[in-house]
Amino acid sequence: VPADLTFDAIWSNPPIRIGKDALHDLLMTWLPRLTPAGAAYLVVQKNLGADSLIPWLATALGDDYEVSKYHSAKGYRVIEVLRNK
């Protein structure tokens, strides 16, 4: 994938079961490719660590991003990642 490829939006059901390190690598490969004012929505099951993924993403992505729980229903969370700059 070209390094300069960017996205206005990312919708994903990330493969949580690939392991924490692989998941973190995957997310940090794609989420920084959001354009300024871009948004990502990640659907993650609560039982598979959705609630702990939110603060990890906020820390890993830094001040240029806002990470929050956008919605939850039936044991799933939709995590919203907004790029501010």
Backbone as CSV, one residue per row, in Angstrom:
resi,resn,N_x,N_y,N_z,CA_x,CA_y,CA_z,C_x,C_y,C_z
1,VAL,0.849,-1.167,0.000,0.000,0.000,0.000,0.901,1.238,0.000
2,PRO,0.669,2.164,-0.931,1.501,3.373,-0.966,1.448,4.149,0.356
3,ALA,2.576,4.642,0.789,2.676,5.333,2.074,1.868,6.623,2.113
4,ASP,1.627,7.240,0.955,0.904,8.512,0.932,-0.607,8.346,0.733
5,LEU,-1.097,7.132,0.729,-2.528,6.869,0.570,-3.269,7.267,1.843
6,THR,-4.302,8.117,1.706,-5.069,8.566,2.861,-6.554,8.314,2.630
7,PHE,-7.334,8.397,3.712,-8.754,8.091,3.668,-9.548,9.141,4.433
8,ASP,-10.712,9.498,3.907,-11.631,10.388,4.618,-12.387,9.632,5.702
9,ALA,-12.628,8.350,5.461,-13.373,7.530,6.423,-12.880,6.094,6.384
10,ILE,-12.907,5.472,7.535,-12.576,4.045,7.658,-13.673,3.409,8.491
11,TRP,-14.263,2.345,7.977,-15.232,1.533,8.714,-14.612,0.157,8.847
12,SER,-14.540,-0.364,10.064,-13.864,-1.635,10.246,-14.437,-2.425,11.416
13,ASN,-14.397,-3.709,11.263,-14.619,-4.666,12.336,-13.255,-5.344,12.497
14,PRO,-12.335,-4.704,13.250,-10.961,-5.199,13.280,-10.867,-6.622,13.818
15,PRO,-9.904,-7.383,13.304,-9.738,-8.782,13.711,-9.092,-8.892,15.096
16,ILE,-9.869,-8.711,16.128,-9.377,-8.678,17.502,-8.599,-9.941,17.869
17,ARG,-9.007,-11.058,17.375,-8.411,-12.343,17.783,-7.057,-12.632,17.161
18,ILE,-6.504,-11.697,16.393,-5.160,-11.920,15.845,-4.090,-11.691,16.904
19,GLY,-4.488,-11.185,18.050,-3.542,-10.919,19.138,-3.332,-9.438,19.322
20,LYS,-3.009,-9.070,20.542,-2.905,-7.657,20.900,-1.832,-6.933,20.093
21,ASP,-0.635,-7.506,20.006,0.451,-6.828,19.293,0.124,-6.657,17.817
22,ALA,-0.381,-7.698,17.195,-0.736,-7.623,15.768,-1.880,-6.632,15.545
23,LEU,-2.862,-6.629,16.440,-3.976,-5.693,16.331,-3.483,-4.252,16.459
24,HIS,-2.636,-3.998,17.430,-2.097,-2.651,17.622,-1.310,-2.207,16.391
25,ASP,-0.495,-3.103,15.832,0.256,-2.779,14.612,-0.689,-2.456,13.463
26,LEU,-1.730,-3.253,13.312,-2.702,-3.048,12.239,-3.400,-1.693,12.379
27,LEU,-3.874,-1.396,13.579,-4.570,-0.129,13.808,-3.641,1.068,13.610
28,MET,-2.400,0.955,14.040,-1.463,2.071,13.899,-0.922,2.184,12.470
29,THR,-1.168,1.197,11.649,-0.839,1.301,10.220,-1.911,2.090,9.483
30,TRP,-3.176,1.844,9.818,-4.276,2.427,9.047,-4.861,3.702,9.626
31,LEU,-5.031,3.813,10.927,-5.681,4.994,11.495,-4.896,6.294,11.252
32,PRO,-3.577,6.302,11.294,-2.864,7.538,10.978,-3.024,7.984,9.518
33,ARG,-3.608,7.150,8.684,-3.852,7.513,7.284,-5.138,8.317,7.096
34,LEU,-5.843,8.602,8.178,-7.026,9.454,8.069,-6.609,10.849,7.628
35,THR,-7.400,11.437,6.741,-7.155,12.810,6.325,-7.513,13.754,7.470
36,PRO,-7.047,15.000,7.420,-7.513,15.965,8.419,-9.044,16.031,8.377
37,ALA,-9.661,15.997,9.516,-11.122,15.942,9.661,-11.693,14.593,9.251
38,GLY,-10.849,13.587,9.078,-11.313,12.238,8.751,-11.847,11.528,9.984
39,ALA,-12.579,10.440,9.749,-13.184,9.684,10.852,-13.073,8.192,10.590
40,ALA,-12.911,7.441,11.668,-12.927,5.983,11.590,-13.931,5.462,12.601
41,TYR,-14.609,4.398,12.243,-15.575,3.744,13.123,-15.213,2.275,13.200
42,LEU,-14.915,1.814,14.405,-14.494,0.441,14.641,-15.550,-0.263,15.470
43,VAL,-16.026,-1.402,15.001,-17.015,-2.188,15.735,-16.271,-3.309,16.453
44,VAL,-16.358,-3.302,17.792,-15.619,-4.269,18.603,-16.544,-4.806,19.686
45,GLN,-16.499,-6.120,19.885,-17.321,-6.735,20.919,-16.797,-6.343,22.299
46,LYS,-17.709,-6.018,23.194,-17.334,-5.621,24.553,-16.490,-6.703,25.220
47,ASN,-16.890,-7.955,25.083,-16.172,-9.062,25.724,-14.779,-9.284,25.158
48,LEU,-14.489,-8.689,24.012,-13.162,-8.846,23.400,-12.290,-7.612,23.596
49,GLY,-12.657,-6.755,24.547,-11.786,-5.660,24.939,-12.074,-4.302,24.338
50,ALA,-13.292,-4.077,23.890,-13.626,-2.785,23.287,-13.372,-1.632,24.244
51,ASP,-13.755,-1.791,25.493,-13.624,-0.684,26.451,-12.172,-0.362,26.786
52,SER,-11.297,-1.337,26.767,-9.883,-1.055,27.037,-9.155,-0.567,25.781
53,LEU,-9.722,-0.832,24.617,-9.106,-0.363,23.372,-9.230,1.155,23.228
54,ILE,-10.292,1.731,23.746,-10.525,3.174,23.614,-9.394,3.997,24.244
55,PRO,-9.048,3.800,25.511,-7.946,4.598,26.070,-6.598,4.281,25.429
56,TRP,-6.394,3.027,25.012,-5.136,2.693,24.347,-5.009,3.481,23.043
57,LEU,-6.075,3.509,22.248,-6.051,4.263,20.988,-5.801,5.746,21.242
58,ALA,-6.471,6.308,22.239,-6.302,7.733,22.543,-4.844,8.046,22.871
59,THR,-4.208,7.198,23.649,-2.810,7.401,24.015,-1.892,7.179,22.815
60,ALA,-2.111,6.096,22.089,-1.237,5.744,20.968,-1.322,6.749,19.824
61,LEU,-2.501,7.278,19.567,-2.672,8.213,18.450,-2.276,9.636,18.815
62,GLY,-2.388,10.002,20.065,-1.945,11.321,20.504,-2.989,12.413,20.375
63,ASP,-2.528,13.642,20.539,-3.404,14.804,20.633,-4.106,15.191,19.335
64,ASP,-3.644,14.696,18.204,-4.273,15.044,16.931,-5.548,14.252,16.671
65,TYR,-5.916,13.370,17.591,-7.084,12.504,17.414,-7.979,12.570,18.646
66,GLU,-9.263,12.358,18.415,-10.227,12.177,19.506,-10.785,10.771,19.377
67,VAL,-10.776,10.029,20.469,-11.270,8.654,20.470,-12.370,8.557,21.516
68,SER,-13.514,7.994,21.123,-14.619,7.873,22.072,-15.529,6.714,21.685
69,LYS,-16.350,6.318,22.656,-17.386,5.319,22.374,-18.526,6.060,21.693
70,TYR,-18.805,5.726,20.461,-19.830,6.400,19.669,-21.210,5.833,19.968
71,HIS,-21.278,4.516,20.116,-22.559,3.849,20.358,-22.280,2.458,20.908
72,SER,-23.230,1.907,21.630,-23.117,0.518,22.055,-24.489,-0.130,22.004
73,ALA,-24.503,-1.394,21.623,-25.748,-2.162,21.563,-25.406,-3.645,21.496
74,LYS,-26.181,-4.435,22.220,-26.101,-5.897,22.169,-24.686,-6.442,22.343
75,GLY,-23.933,-5.835,23.262,-22.597,-6.338,23.567,-21.510,-5.846,22.635
76,TYR,-21.823,-4.917,21.750,-20.840,-4.360,20.826,-20.668,-2.873,21.083
77,ARG,-19.489,-2.381,20.772,-19.198,-0.961,20.866,-18.798,-0.468,19.479
78,VAL,-19.228,0.735,19.155,-18.719,1.415,17.968,-17.790,2.500,18.494
79,ILE,-16.522,2.363,18.170,-15.506,3.306,18.616,-15.288,4.311,17.484
80,GLU,-15.375,5.580,17.837,-15.174,6.651,16.853,-13.788,7.246,17.045
81,VAL,-13.051,7.360,15.948,-11.732,7.995,15.945,-11.821,9.164,14.981
82,LEU,-11.640,10.383,15.495,-11.684,11.587,14.670,-10.293,12.208,14.612
83,ARG,-9.885,12.560,13.424,-8.601,13.250,13.279,-8.869,14.741,13.276
84,ASN,-8.198,15.471,14.159,-8.411,16.904,14.303,-7.571,17.749,13.374
85,LYS,-6.427,17.255,12.963,-5.511,18.065,12.139,-5.130,17.322,10.904
